[in-house]
Amino acid sequence: MPLFSTRKGEKKVKVTFANGLLFVERENGKQQAFPLEWFPQLMNATDEERGDWSQTDKGIHFNALDVDIPIQ
């Protein structure tokens, strides 16, 4: 008998930071890059604050910082 698990809350994107940019990669491999200059809260955030995010219907929400990044 196969085991089933819920996928509710599963993150379908990958979020990384490098060279002053925020990268969002979707599960289909499409990647978007955003300059951190556009989001000063993210530029000055700790790794812990940057790691506390959730995916929404319209993009990414950084919970501790209350910052929303729309993705298409």
mmCIF file as Biopython writes it, N, C-alpha, C and O atoms, coordinates in Angstrom:
data_model
#
loop_
_atom_site.group_PDB
_atom_site.id
_atom_site.type_symbol
_atom_site.label_atom_id
_atom_site.label_alt_id
_atom_site.label_comp_id
_atom_site.label_asym_id
_atom_site.label_entity_id
_atom_site.label_seq_id
_atom_site.pdbx_PDB_ins_code
_atom_site.Cartn_x
_atom_site.Cartn_y
_atom_site.Cartn_z
_atom_site.occupancy
_atom_site.B_iso_or_equiv
_atom_site.auth_seq_id
_atom_site.auth_asym_id
_atom_site.pdbx_PDB_model_num
ATOM 1   N N  . MET A ? 1  ? 0.844  -1.182 0.000   1.0 0.0 1  A 1 
ATOM 2   C CA . MET A ? 1  ? 0.000  0.000  0.000   1.0 0.0 1  A 1 
ATOM 3   C C  . MET A ? 1  ? 0.885  1.240  0.000   1.0 0.0 1  A 1 
ATOM 4   O O  . MET A ? 1  ? 1.766  1.361  0.852   1.0 0.0 1  A 1 
ATOM 5   N N  . PRO A ? 2  ? 0.671  2.172  -0.944  1.0 0.0 2  A 1 
ATOM 6   C CA . PRO A ? 2  ? 1.495  3.370  -0.983  1.0 0.0 2  A 1 
ATOM 7   C C  . PRO A ? 2  ? 1.148  4.336  0.149   1.0 0.0 2  A 1 
ATOM 8   O O  . PRO A ? 2  ? 0.018  4.380  0.637   1.0 0.0 2  A 1 
ATOM 9   N N  . LEU A ? 3  ? 2.139  5.090  0.540   1.0 0.0 3  A 1 
ATOM 10  C CA . LEU A ? 3  ? 1.936  6.119  1.557   1.0 0.0 3  A 1 
ATOM 11  C C  . LEU A ? 3  ? 1.664  7.440  0.874   1.0 0.0 3  A 1 
ATOM 12  O O  . LEU A ? 3  ? 2.275  7.756  -0.147  1.0 0.0 3  A 1 
ATOM 13  N N  . PHE A ? 4  ? 0.763  8.199  1.423   1.0 0.0 4  A 1 
ATOM 14  C CA . PHE A ? 4  ? 0.429  9.506  0.865   1.0 0.0 4  A 1 
ATOM 15  C C  . PHE A ? 4  ? 0.735  10.573 1.900   1.0 0.0 4  A 1 
ATOM 16  O O  . PHE A ? 4  ? 0.569  10.361 3.101   1.0 0.0 4  A 1 
ATOM 17  N N  . SER A ? 5  ? 1.178  11.706 1.424   1.0 0.0 5  A 1 
ATOM 18  C CA . SER A ? 5  ? 1.426  12.826 2.328   1.0 0.0 5  A 1 
ATOM 19  C C  . SER A ? 5  ? 0.850  14.085 1.700   1.0 0.0 5  A 1 
ATOM 20  O O  . SER A ? 5  ? 0.738  14.187 0.478   1.0 0.0 5  A 1 
ATOM 21  N N  . THR A ? 6  ? 0.500  15.008 2.515   1.0 0.0 6  A 1 
ATOM 22  C CA . THR A ? 6  ? -0.056 16.253 2.023   1.0 0.0 6  A 1 
ATOM 23  C C  . THR A ? 6  ? 1.033  17.146 1.467   1.0 0.0 6  A 1 
ATOM 24  O O  . THR A ? 6  ? 2.153  17.169 1.977   1.0 0.0 6  A 1 
ATOM 25  N N  . ARG A ? 7  ? 0.707  17.866 0.439   1.0 0.0 7  A 1 
ATOM 26  C CA . ARG A ? 7  ? 1.656  18.819 -0.132  1.0 0.0 7  A 1 
ATOM 27  C C  . ARG A ? 7  ? 1.250  20.251 0.190   1.0 0.0 7  A 1 
ATOM 28  O O  . ARG A ? 7  ? 1.841  21.203 -0.319  1.0 0.0 7  A 1 
ATOM 29  N N  . LYS A ? 8  ? 0.260  20.390 1.018   1.0 0.0 8  A 1 
ATOM 30  C CA . LYS A ? 8  ? -0.174 21.720 1.423   1.0 0.0 8  A 1 
ATOM 31  C C  . LYS A ? 8  ? 0.978  22.427 2.110   1.0 0.0 8  A 1 
ATOM 32  O O  . LYS A ? 8  ? 1.604  21.872 3.013   1.0 0.0 8  A 1 
ATOM 33  N N  . GLY A ? 9  ? 1.257  23.643 1.690   1.0 0.0 9  A 1 
ATOM 34  C CA . GLY A ? 9  ? 2.343  24.403 2.281   1.0 0.0 9  A 1 
ATOM 35  C C  . GLY A ? 9  ? 3.693  24.122 1.643   1.0 0.0 9  A 1 
ATOM 36  O O  . GLY A ? 9  ? 4.696  24.731 2.015   1.0 0.0 9  A 1 
ATOM 37  N N  . GLU A ? 10 ? 3.726  23.195 0.675   1.0 0.0 10 A 1 
ATOM 38  C CA . GLU A ? 10 ? 4.993  22.899 0.009   1.0 0.0 10 A 1 
ATOM 39  C C  . GLU A ? 10 ? 5.422  24.100 -0.832  1.0 0.0 10 A 1 
ATOM 40  O O  . GLU A ? 10 ? 4.612  24.691 -1.546  1.0 0.0 10 A 1 
ATOM 41  N N  . LYS A ? 11 ? 6.671  24.445 -0.741  1.0 0.0 11 A 1 
ATOM 42  C CA . LYS A ? 11 ? 7.187  25.574 -1.516  1.0 0.0 11 A 1 
ATOM 43  C C  . LYS A ? 11 ? 7.520  25.102 -2.914  1.0 0.0 11 A 1 
ATOM 44  O O  . LYS A ? 11 ? 8.291  24.160 -3.101  1.0 0.0 11 A 1 
ATOM 45  N N  . LYS A ? 12 ? 6.935  25.763 -3.888  1.0 0.0 12 A 1 
ATOM 46  C CA . LYS A ? 12 ? 7.141  25.377 -5.272  1.0 0.0 12 A 1 
ATOM 47  C C  . LYS A ? 12 ? 8.147  26.271 -5.969  1.0 0.0 12 A 1 
ATOM 48  O O  . LYS A ? 12 ? 8.326  26.182 -7.183  1.0 0.0 12 A 1 
ATOM 49  N N  . VAL A ? 13 ? 8.799  27.126 -5.214  1.0 0.0 13 A 1 
ATOM 50  C CA . VAL A ? 13 ? 9.839  27.988 -5.757  1.0 0.0 13 A 1 
ATOM 51  C C  . VAL A ? 13 ? 11.074 27.881 -4.874  1.0 0.0 13 A 1 
ATOM 52  O O  . VAL A ? 13 ? 11.006 27.445 -3.725  1.0 0.0 13 A 1 
ATOM 53  N N  . LYS A ? 14 ? 12.194 28.288 -5.435  1.0 0.0 14 A 1 
ATOM 54  C CA . LYS A ? 14 ? 13.450 28.320 -4.691  1.0 0.0 14 A 1 
ATOM 55  C C  . LYS A ? 14 ? 13.883 29.778 -4.617  1.0 0.0 14 A 1 
ATOM 56  O O  . LYS A ? 14 ? 13.880 30.474 -5.632  1.0 0.0 14 A 1 
ATOM 57  N N  . VAL A ? 15 ? 14.249 30.240 -3.448  1.0 0.0 15 A 1 
ATOM 58  C CA . VAL A ? 15 ? 14.667 31.625 -3.235  1.0 0.0 15 A 1 
ATOM 59  C C  . VAL A ? 15 ? 16.126 31.621 -2.797  1.0 0.0 15 A 1 
ATOM 60  O O  . VAL A ? 15 ? 16.493 30.955 -1.829  1.0 0.0 15 A 1 
ATOM 61  N N  . THR A ? 16 ? 16.961 32.379 -3.527  1.0 0.0 16 A 1 
ATOM 62  C CA . THR A ? 16 ? 18.371 32.506 -3.169  1.0 0.0 16 A 1 
ATOM 63  C C  . THR A ? 16 ? 18.800 33.956 -3.320  1.0 0.0 16 A 1 
ATOM 64  O O  . THR A ? 16 ? 18.151 34.746 -4.007  1.0 0.0 16 A 1 
ATOM 65  N N  . PHE A ? 17 ? 19.896 34.288 -2.671  1.0 0.0 17 A 1 
ATOM 66  C CA . PHE A ? 17 ? 20.473 35.620 -2.724  1.0 0.0 17 A 1 
ATOM 67  C C  . PHE A ? 17 ? 21.933 35.502 -3.140  1.0 0.0 17 A 1 
ATOM 68  O O  . PHE A ? 17 ? 22.657 34.645 -2.634  1.0 0.0 17 A 1 
ATOM 69  N N  . ALA A ? 18 ? 22.376 36.373 -4.075  1.0 0.0 18 A 1 
ATOM 70  C CA . ALA A ? 18 ? 23.781 36.389 -4.496  1.0 0.0 18 A 1 
ATOM 71  C C  . ALA A ? 18 ? 24.077 37.687 -5.230  1.0 0.0 18 A 1 
ATOM 72  O O  . ALA A ? 18 ? 23.265 38.167 -6.021  1.0 0.0 18 A 1 
ATOM 73  N N  . ASN A ? 19 ? 25.232 38.240 -4.964  1.0 0.0 19 A 1 
ATOM 74  C CA . ASN A ? 19 ? 25.723 39.418 -5.688  1.0 0.0 19 A 1 
ATOM 75  C C  . ASN A ? 19 ? 24.725 40.567 -5.734  1.0 0.0 19 A 1 
ATOM 76  O O  . ASN A ? 19 ? 24.551 41.202 -6.775  1.0 0.0 19 A 1 
ATOM 77  N N  . GLY A ? 20 ? 24.074 40.834 -4.612  1.0 0.0 20 A 1 
ATOM 78  C CA . GLY A ? 20 ? 23.136 41.945 -4.538  1.0 0.0 20 A 1 
ATOM 79  C C  . GLY A ? 20 ? 21.818 41.700 -5.249  1.0 0.0 20 A 1 
ATOM 80  O O  . GLY A ? 20 ? 21.082 42.643 -5.539  1.0 0.0 20 A 1 
ATOM 81  N N  . LEU A ? 21 ? 21.514 40.433 -5.533  1.0 0.0 21 A 1 
ATOM 82  C CA . LEU A ? 21 ? 20.276 40.091 -6.230  1.0 0.0 21 A 1 
ATOM 83  C C  . LEU A ? 21 ? 19.488 39.048 -5.446  1.0 0.0 21 A 1 
ATOM 84  O O  . LEU A ? 21 ? 20.056 38.235 -4.717  1.0 0.0 21 A 1 
ATOM 85  N N  . LEU A ? 22 ? 18.174 39.090 -5.612  1.0 0.0 22 A 1 
ATOM 86  C CA . LEU A ? 22 ? 17.272 38.057 -5.122  1.0 0.0 22 A 1 
ATOM 87  C C  . LEU A ? 22 ? 16.871 37.233 -6.336  1.0 0.0 22 A 1 
ATOM 88  O O  . LEU A ? 22 ? 16.375 37.781 -7.321  1.0 0.0 22 A 1 
ATOM 89  N N  . PHE A ? 23 ? 17.080 35.923 -6.274  1.0 0.0 23 A 1 
ATOM 90  C CA . PHE A ? 23 ? 16.701 35.021 -7.358  1.0 0.0 23 A 1 
ATOM 91  C C  . PHE A ? 23 ? 15.528 34.167 -6.906  1.0 0.0 23 A 1 
ATOM 92  O O  . PHE A ? 23 ? 15.542 33.595 -5.816  1.0 0.0 23 A 1 
ATOM 93  N N  . VAL A ? 24 ? 14.512 34.090 -7.758  1.0 0.0 24 A 1 
ATOM 94  C CA . VAL A ? 24 ? 13.361 33.232 -7.515  1.0 0.0 24 A 1 
ATOM 95  C C  . VAL A ? 24 ? 13.269 32.271 -8.685  1.0 0.0 24 A 1 
ATOM 96  O O  . VAL A ? 24 ? 13.091 32.683 -9.831  1.0 0.0 24 A 1 
ATOM 97  N N  . GLU A ? 25 ? 13.393 30.972 -8.383  1.0 0.0 25 A 1 
ATOM 98  C CA . GLU A ? 25 ? 13.327 29.955 -9.428  1.0 0.0 25 A 1 
ATOM 99  C C  . GLU A ? 25 ? 12.067 29.127 -9.237  1.0 0.0 25 A 1 
ATOM 100 O O  . GLU A ? 25 ? 11.840 28.560 -8.168  1.0 0.0 25 A 1 
ATOM 101 N N  . ARG A ? 26 ? 11.255 29.065 -10.277 1.0 0.0 26 A 1 
ATOM 102 C CA . ARG A ? 26 ? 10.018 28.288 -10.226 1.0 0.0 26 A 1 
ATOM 103 C C  . ARG A ? 26 ? 10.311 26.828 -10.510 1.0 0.0 26 A 1 
ATOM 104 O O  . ARG A ? 26 ? 11.398 26.486 -10.976 1.0 0.0 26 A 1 
ATOM 105 N N  . GLU A ? 27 ? 9.358  25.979 -10.234 1.0 0.0 27 A 1 
ATOM 106 C CA . GLU A ? 27 ? 9.571  24.551 -10.414 1.0 0.0 27 A 1 
ATOM 107 C C  . GLU A ? 27 ? 9.767  24.163 -11.873 1.0 0.0 27 A 1 
ATOM 108 O O  . GLU A ? 27 ? 10.306 23.095 -12.161 1.0 0.0 27 A 1 
ATOM 109 N N  . ASN A ? 28 ? 9.329  25.029 -12.807 1.0 0.0 28 A 1 
ATOM 110 C CA . ASN A ? 28 ? 9.541  24.748 -14.226 1.0 0.0 28 A 1 
ATOM 111 C C  . ASN A ? 28 ? 10.917 25.214 -14.710 1.0 0.0 28 A 1 
ATOM 112 O O  . ASN A ? 28 ? 11.240 25.087 -15.892 1.0 0.0 28 A 1 
ATOM 113 N N  . GLY A ? 29 ? 11.728 25.756 -13.788 1.0 0.0 29 A 1 
ATOM 114 C CA . GLY A ? 29 ? 13.076 26.196 -14.119 1.0 0.0 29 A 1 
ATOM 115 C C  . GLY A ? 29 ? 13.188 27.665 -14.475 1.0 0.0 29 A 1 
ATOM 116 O O  . GLY A ? 29 ? 14.298 28.190 -14.567 1.0 0.0 29 A 1 
ATOM 117 N N  . LYS A ? 30 ? 12.064 28.343 -14.678 1.0 0.0 30 A 1 
ATOM 118 C CA . LYS A ? 30 ? 12.090 29.771 -14.991 1.0 0.0 30 A 1 
ATOM 119 C C  . LYS A ? 30 ? 12.616 30.540 -13.784 1.0 0.0 30 A 1 
ATOM 120 O O  . LYS A ? 30 ? 12.192 30.304 -12.652 1.0 0.0 30 A 1 
ATOM 121 N N  . GLN A ? 31 ? 13.542 31.460 -14.036 1.0 0.0 31 A 1 
ATOM 122 C CA . GLN A ? 31 ? 14.157 32.208 -12.947 1.0 0.0 31 A 1 
ATOM 123 C C  . GLN A ? 31 ? 13.957 33.706 -13.160 1.0 0.0 31 A 1 
ATOM 124 O O  . GLN A ? 31 ? 14.059 34.210 -14.278 1.0 0.0 31 A 1 
ATOM 125 N N  . GLN A ? 32 ? 13.673 34.396 -12.075 1.0 0.0 32 A 1 
ATOM 126 C CA . GLN A ? 32 ? 13.577 35.852 -12.076 1.0 0.0 32 A 1 
ATOM 127 C C  . GLN A ? 32 ? 14.605 36.385 -11.100 1.0 0.0 32 A 1 
ATOM 128 O O  . GLN A ? 32 ? 14.867 35.778 -10.061 1.0 0.0 32 A 1 
ATOM 129 N N  . ALA A ? 33 ? 15.186 37.528 -11.442 1.0 0.0 33 A 1 
ATOM 130 C CA . ALA A ? 33 ? 16.159 38.176 -10.561 1.0 0.0 33 A 1 
ATOM 131 C C  . ALA A ? 33 ? 15.673 39.589 -10.248 1.0 0.0 33 A 1 
ATOM 132 O O  . ALA A ? 33 ? 15.172 40.300 -11.119 1.0 0.0 33 A 1 
ATOM 133 N N  . PHE A ? 34 ? 15.835 39.973 -8.988  1.0 0.0 34 A 1 
ATOM 134 C CA . PHE A ? 34 ? 15.428 41.295 -8.524  1.0 0.0 34 A 1 
ATOM 135 C C  . PHE A ? 34 ? 16.593 41.942 -7.800  1.0 0.0 34 A 1 
ATOM 136 O O  . PHE A ? 34 ? 17.165 41.328 -6.899  1.0 0.0 34 A 1 
ATOM 137 N N  . PRO A ? 35 ? 16.966 43.168 -8.165  1.0 0.0 35 A 1 
ATOM 138 C CA . PRO A ? 35 ? 18.020 43.864 -7.409  1.0 0.0 35 A 1 
ATOM 139 C C  . PRO A ? 35 ? 17.545 44.136 -5.978  1.0 0.0 35 A 1 
ATOM 140 O O  . PRO A ? 35 ? 16.422 44.592 -5.765  1.0 0.0 35 A 1 
ATOM 141 N N  . LEU A ? 36 ? 18.401 43.855 -5.018  1.0 0.0 36 A 1 
ATOM 142 C CA . LEU A ? 36 ? 18.029 44.116 -3.629  1.0 0.0 36 A 1 
ATOM 143 C C  . LEU A ? 36 ? 17.848 45.604 -3.359  1.0 0.0 36 A 1 
ATOM 144 O O  . LEU A ? 36 ? 17.220 45.981 -2.369  1.0 0.0 36 A 1 
ATOM 145 N N  . GLU A ? 37 ? 18.384 46.443 -4.218  1.0 0.0 37 A 1 
ATOM 146 C CA . GLU A ? 37 ? 18.180 47.892 -4.071  1.0 0.0 37 A 1 
ATOM 147 C C  . GLU A ? 37 ? 16.699 48.245 -4.134  1.0 0.0 37 A 1 
ATOM 148 O O  . GLU A ? 37 ? 16.279 49.254 -3.566  1.0 0.0 37 A 1 
ATOM 149 N N  . TRP A ? 38 ? 15.905 47.428 -4.816  1.0 0.0 38 A 1 
ATOM 150 C CA . TRP A ? 38 ? 14.468 47.670 -4.906  1.0 0.0 38 A 1 
ATOM 151 C C  . TRP A ? 38 ? 13.767 47.384 -3.591  1.0 0.0 38 A 1 
ATOM 152 O O  . TRP A ? 38 ? 12.672 47.890 -3.346  1.0 0.0 38 A 1 
ATOM 153 N N  . PHE A ? 39 ? 14.394 46.574 -2.738  1.0 0.0 39 A 1 
ATOM 154 C CA . PHE A ? 39 ? 13.789 46.140 -1.475  1.0 0.0 39 A 1 
ATOM 155 C C  . PHE A ? 39 ? 14.791 46.347 -0.346  1.0 0.0 39 A 1 
ATOM 156 O O  . PHE A ? 39 ? 15.441 45.393 0.081   1.0 0.0 39 A 1 
ATOM 157 N N  . PRO A ? 40 ? 14.926 47.583 0.145   1.0 0.0 40 A 1 
ATOM 158 C CA . PRO A ? 40 ? 15.928 47.880 1.175   1.0 0.0 40 A 1 
ATOM 159 C C  . PRO A ? 40 ? 15.808 47.008 2.421   1.0 0.0 40 A 1 
ATOM 160 O O  . PRO A ? 40 ? 16.814 46.714 3.067   1.0 0.0 40 A 1 
ATOM 161 N N  . GLN A ? 41 ? 14.587 46.591 2.767   1.0 0.0 41 A 1 
ATOM 162 C CA . GLN A ? 41 ? 14.424 45.734 3.947   1.0 0.0 41 A 1 
ATOM 163 C C  . GLN A ? 41 ? 15.156 44.407 3.748   1.0 0.0 41 A 1 
ATOM 164 O O  . GLN A ? 41 ? 15.751 43.878 4.687   1.0 0.0 41 A 1 
ATOM 165 N N  . LEU A ? 42 ? 15.112 43.872 2.529   1.0 0.0 42 A 1 
ATOM 166 C CA . LEU A ? 42 ? 15.811 42.618 2.239   1.0 0.0 42 A 1 
ATOM 167 C C  . LEU A ? 42 ? 17.314 42.817 2.186   1.0 0.0 42 A 1 
ATOM 168 O O  . LEU A ? 42 ? 18.077 41.952 2.615   1.0 0.0 42 A 1 
ATOM 169 N N  . MET A ? 43 ? 17.741 43.958 1.658   1.0 0.0 43 A 1 
ATOM 170 C CA . MET A ? 43 ? 19.173 44.230 1.542   1.0 0.0 43 A 1 
ATOM 171 C C  . MET A ? 43 ? 19.828 44.273 2.917   1.0 0.0 43 A 1 
ATOM 172 O O  . MET A ? 43 ? 20.962 43.822 3.083   1.0 0.0 43 A 1 
ATOM 173 N N  . ASN A ? 44 ? 19.119 44.811 3.898   1.0 0.0 44 A 1 
ATOM 174 C CA . ASN A ? 44 ? 19.666 44.958 5.245   1.0 0.0 44 A 1 
ATOM 175 C C  . ASN A ? 44 ? 19.258 43.835 6.192   1.0 0.0 44 A 1 
ATOM 176 O O  . ASN A ? 44 ? 19.570 43.891 7.382   1.0 0.0 44 A 1 
ATOM 177 N N  . ALA A ? 45 ? 18.567 42.818 5.683   1.0 0.0 45 A 1 
ATOM 178 C CA . ALA A ? 45 ? 18.047 41.741 6.525   1.0 0.0 45 A 1 
ATOM 179 C C  . ALA A ? 45 ? 19.120 40.710 6.865   1.0 0.0 45 A 1 
ATOM 180 O O  . ALA A ? 45 ? 20.116 40.563 6.157   1.0 0.0 45 A 1 
ATOM 181 N N  . THR A ? 46 ? 18.889 40.009 7.961   1.0 0.0 46 A 1 
ATOM 182 C CA . THR A ? 46 ? 19.771 38.896 8.343   1.0 0.0 46 A 1 
ATOM 183 C C  . THR A ? 46 ? 19.407 37.667 7.510   1.0 0.0 46 A 1 
ATOM 184 O O  . THR A ? 46 ? 18.350 37.631 6.879   1.0 0.0 46 A 1 
ATOM 185 N N  . ASP A ? 47 ? 20.276 36.671 7.510   1.0 0.0 47 A 1 
ATOM 186 C CA . ASP A ? 47 ? 19.992 35.421 6.804   1.0 0.0 47 A 1 
ATOM 187 C C  . ASP A ? 47 ? 18.734 34.761 7.362   1.0 0.0 47 A 1 
ATOM 188 O O  . ASP A ? 47 ? 17.952 34.170 6.617   1.0 0.0 47 A 1 
ATOM 189 N N  . GLU A ? 48 ? 18.546 34.863 8.658   1.0 0.0 48 A 1 
ATOM 190 C CA . GLU A ? 48 ? 17.363 34.282 9.291   1.0 0.0 48 A 1 
ATOM 191 C C  . GLU A ? 48 ? 16.090 34.967 8.794   1.0 0.0 48 A 1 
ATOM 192 O O  . GLU A ? 48 ? 15.103 34.297 8.490   1.0 0.0 48 A 1 
ATOM 193 N N  . GLU A ? 49 ? 16.108 36.295 8.712   1.0 0.0 49 A 1 
ATOM 194 C CA . GLU A ? 49 ? 14.939 37.033 8.214   1.0 0.0 49 A 1 
ATOM 195 C C  . GLU A ? 49 ? 14.677 36.715 6.744   1.0 0.0 49 A 1 
ATOM 196 O O  . GLU A ? 49 ? 13.523 36.593 6.334   1.0 0.0 49 A 1 
ATOM 197 N N  . ARG A ? 50 ? 15.727 36.582 5.958   1.0 0.0 50 A 1 
ATOM 198 C CA . ARG A ? 50 ? 15.568 36.242 4.539   1.0 0.0 50 A 1 
ATOM 199 C C  . ARG A ? 50 ? 15.054 34.825 4.352   1.0 0.0 50 A 1 
ATOM 200 O O  . ARG A ? 50 ? 14.369 34.533 3.372   1.0 0.0 50 A 1 
ATOM 201 N N  . GLY A ? 51 ? 15.377 33.955 5.279   1.0 0.0 51 A 1 
ATOM 202 C CA . GLY A ? 51 ? 14.952 32.566 5.178   1.0 0.0 51 A 1 
ATOM 203 C C  . GLY A ? 51 ? 13.524 32.321 5.628   1.0 0.0 51 A 1 
ATOM 204 O O  . GLY A ? 51 ? 12.977 31.247 5.378   1.0 0.0 51 A 1 
ATOM 205 N N  . ASP A ? 52 ? 12.911 33.290 6.284   1.0 0.0 52 A 1 
ATOM 206 C CA . ASP A ? 52 ? 11.544 33.164 6.791   1.0 0.0 52 A 1 
ATOM 207 C C  . ASP A ? 52 ? 10.570 33.730 5.759   1.0 0.0 52 A 1 
ATOM 208 O O  . ASP A ? 52 ? 10.123 34.871 5.876   1.0 0.0 52 A 1 
ATOM 209 N N  . TRP A ? 53 ? 10.246 32.924 4.752   1.0 0.0 53 A 1 
ATOM 210 C CA . TRP A ? 53 ? 9.344  33.370 3.706   1.0 0.0 53 A 1 
ATOM 211 C C  . TRP A ? 53 ? 8.316  32.298 3.396   1.0 0.0 53 A 1 
ATOM 212 O O  . TRP A ? 53 ? 8.492  31.125 3.728   1.0 0.0 53 A 1 
ATOM 213 N N  . SER A ? 54 ? 7.246  32.721 2.756   1.0 0.0 54 A 1 
ATOM 214 C CA . SER A ? 54 ? 6.225  31.777 2.326   1.0 0.0 54 A 1 
ATOM 215 C C  . SER A ? 54 ? 5.763  32.178 0.932   1.0 0.0 54 A 1 
ATOM 216 O O  . SER A ? 54 ? 5.841  33.341 0.536   1.0 0.0 54 A 1 
ATOM 217 N N  . GLN A ? 55 ? 5.287  31.190 0.211   1.0 0.0 55 A 1 
ATOM 218 C CA . GLN A ? 55 ? 4.790  31.446 -1.133  1.0 0.0 55 A 1 
ATOM 219 C C  . GLN A ? 55 ? 3.315  31.810 -1.036  1.0 0.0 55 A 1 
ATOM 220 O O  . GLN A ? 55 ? 2.556  31.173 -0.306  1.0 0.0 55 A 1 
ATOM 221 N N  . THR A ? 56 ? 2.915  32.841 -1.779  1.0 0.0 56 A 1 
ATOM 222 C CA . THR A ? 56 ? 1.520  33.262 -1.817  1.0 0.0 56 A 1 
ATOM 223 C C  . THR A ? 56 ? 0.995  33.061 -3.235  1.0 0.0 56 A 1 
ATOM 224 O O  . THR A ? 56 ? 1.726  32.618 -4.120  1.0 0.0 56 A 1 
ATOM 225 N N  . ASP A ? 57 ? -0.254 33.384 -3.438  1.0 0.0 57 A 1 
ATOM 226 C CA . ASP A ? 57 ? -0.844 33.265 -4.776  1.0 0.0 57 A 1 
ATOM 227 C C  . ASP A ? 57 ? -0.172 34.190 -5.786  1.0 0.0 57 A 1 
ATOM 228 O O  . ASP A ? 57 ? -0.146 33.901 -6.982  1.0 0.0 57 A 1 
ATOM 229 N N  . LYS A ? 58 ? 0.368  35.301 -5.296  1.0 0.0 58 A 1 
ATOM 230 C CA . LYS A ? 58 ? 0.940  36.299 -6.200  1.0 0.0 58 A 1 
ATOM 231 C C  . LYS A ? 58 ? 2.455  36.369 -6.163  1.0 0.0 58 A 1 
ATOM 232 O O  . LYS A ? 58 ? 3.050  37.077 -6.975  1.0 0.0 58 A 1 
ATOM 233 N N  . GLY A ? 59 ? 3.095  35.662 -5.251  1.0 0.0 59 A 1 
ATOM 234 C CA . GLY A ? 59 ? 4.548  35.739 -5.180  1.0 0.0 59 A 1 
ATOM 235 C C  . GLY A ? 59 ? 5.121  35.187 -3.899  1.0 0.0 59 A 1 
ATOM 236 O O  . GLY A ? 59 ? 4.736  34.117 -3.428  1.0 0.0 59 A 1 
ATOM 237 N N  . ILE A ? 60 ? 6.056  35.945 -3.343  1.0 0.0 60 A 1 
ATOM 238 C CA . ILE A ? 60 ? 6.773  35.559 -2.136  1.0 0.0 60 A 1 
ATOM 239 C C  . ILE A ? 60 ? 6.505  36.605 -1.056  1.0 0.0 60 A 1 
ATOM 240 O O  . ILE A ? 60 ? 6.523  37.807 -1.321  1.0 0.0 60 A 1 
ATOM 241 N N  . HIS A ? 61 ? 6.257  36.131 0.162   1.0 0.0 61 A 1 
ATOM 242 C CA . HIS A ? 61 ? 6.073  37.032 1.303   1.0 0.0 61 A 1 
ATOM 243 C C  . HIS A ? 61 ? 7.142  36.712 2.340   1.0 0.0 61 A 1 
ATOM 244 O O  . HIS A ? 61 ? 7.231  35.583 2.821   1.0 0.0 61 A 1 
ATOM 245 N N  . PHE A ? 62 ? 7.949  37.709 2.681   1.0 0.0 62 A 1 
ATOM 246 C CA . PHE A ? 62 ? 8.950  37.557 3.737   1.0 0.0 62 A 1 
ATOM 247 C C  . PHE A ? 62 ? 8.268  37.934 5.044   1.0 0.0 62 A 1 
ATOM 248 O O  . PHE A ? 62 ? 7.990  39.103 5.312   1.0 0.0 62 A 1 
ATOM 249 N N  . ASN A ? 63 ? 8.007  36.912 5.847   1.0 0.0 63 A 1 
ATOM 250 C CA . ASN A ? 63 ? 7.162  37.054 7.038   1.0 0.0 63 A 1 
ATOM 251 C C  . ASN A ? 63 ? 7.711  38.026 8.074   1.0 0.0 63 A 1 
ATOM 252 O O  . ASN A ? 63 ? 6.994  38.923 8.518   1.0 0.0 63 A 1 
ATOM 253 N N  . ALA A ? 64 ? 8.964  37.862 8.461   1.0 0.0 64 A 1 
ATOM 254 C CA . ALA A ? 64 ? 9.542  38.695 9.516   1.0 0.0 64 A 1 
ATOM 255 C C  . ALA A ? 64 ? 9.678  40.147 9.082   1.0 0.0 64 A 1 
ATOM 256 O O  . ALA A ? 64 ? 9.682  41.051 9.918   1.0 0.0 64 A 1 
ATOM 257 N N  . LEU A ? 65 ? 9.790  40.374 7.776   1.0 0.0 65 A 1 
ATOM 258 C CA . LEU A ? 65 ? 10.019 41.722 7.249   1.0 0.0 65 A 1 
ATOM 259 C C  . LEU A ? 65 ? 8.753  42.369 6.693   1.0 0.0 65 A 1 
ATOM 260 O O  . LEU A ? 65 ? 8.737  43.570 6.420   1.0 0.0 65 A 1 
ATOM 261 N N  . ASP A ? 66 ? 7.699  41.583 6.525   1.0 0.0 66 A 1 
ATOM 262 C CA . ASP A ? 66 ? 6.443  42.042 5.914   1.0 0.0 66 A 1 
ATOM 263 C C  . ASP A ? 66 ? 6.705  42.675 4.537   1.0 0.0 66 A 1 
ATOM 264 O O  . ASP A ? 66 ? 6.259  43.785 4.245   1.0 0.0 66 A 1 
ATOM 265 N N  . VAL A ? 67 ? 7.438  41.934 3.711   1.0 0.0 67 A 1 
ATOM 266 C CA . VAL A ? 67 ? 7.782  42.367 2.361   1.0 0.0 67 A 1 
ATOM 267 C C  . VAL A ? 67 ? 7.205  41.363 1.375   1.0 0.0 67 A 1 
ATOM 268 O O  . VAL A ? 67 ? 7.366  40.154 1.543   1.0 0.0 67 A 1 
ATOM 269 N N  . ASP A ? 68 ? 6.530  41.870 0.339   1.0 0.0 68 A 1 
ATOM 270 C CA . ASP A ? 68 ? 5.970  41.020 -0.707  1.0 0.0 68 A 1 
ATOM 271 C C  . ASP A ? 68 ? 6.716  41.244 -2.012  1.0 0.0 68 A 1 
ATOM 272 O O  . ASP A ? 68 ? 6.979  42.381 -2.404  1.0 0.0 68 A 1 
ATOM 273 N N  . ILE A ? 69 ? 7.058  40.135 -2.686  1.0 0.0 69 A 1 
ATOM 274 C CA . ILE A ? 69 ? 7.725  40.185 -3.982  1.0 0.0 69 A 1 
ATOM 275 C C  . ILE A ? 69 ? 6.802  39.497 -4.974  1.0 0.0 69 A 1 
ATOM 276 O O  . ILE A ? 69 ? 6.598  38.287 -4.876  1.0 0.0 69 A 1 
ATOM 277 N N  . PRO A ? 70 ? 6.234  40.237 -5.933  1.0 0.0 70 A 1 
ATOM 278 C CA . PRO A ? 70 ? 5.380  39.593 -6.916  1.0 0.0 70 A 1 
ATOM 279 C C  . PRO A ? 70 ? 6.206  38.828 -7.946  1.0 0.0 70 A 1 
ATOM 280 O O  . PRO A ? 70 ? 7.232  39.324 -8.413  1.0 0.0 70 A 1 
ATOM 281 N N  . ILE A ? 71 ? 5.765  37.628 -8.299  1.0 0.0 71 A 1 
ATOM 282 C CA . ILE A ? 71 ? 6.428  36.864 -9.345  1.0 0.0 71 A 1 
ATOM 283 C C  . ILE A ? 71 ? 5.413  36.510 -10.420 1.0 0.0 71 A 1 
ATOM 284 O O  . ILE A ? 71 ? 4.221  36.364 -10.148 1.0 0.0 71 A 1 
ATOM 285 N N  . GLN A ? 72 ? 5.900  36.375 -11.631 1.0 0.0 72 A 1 
ATOM 286 C CA . GLN A ? 72 ? 5.021  36.068 -12.760 1.0 0.0 72 A 1 
ATOM 287 C C  . GLN A ? 72 ? 5.395  34.769 -13.385 1.0 0.0 72 A 1 
ATOM 288 O O  . GLN A ? 72 ? 4.764  34.345 -14.354 1.0 0.0 72 A 1 
#
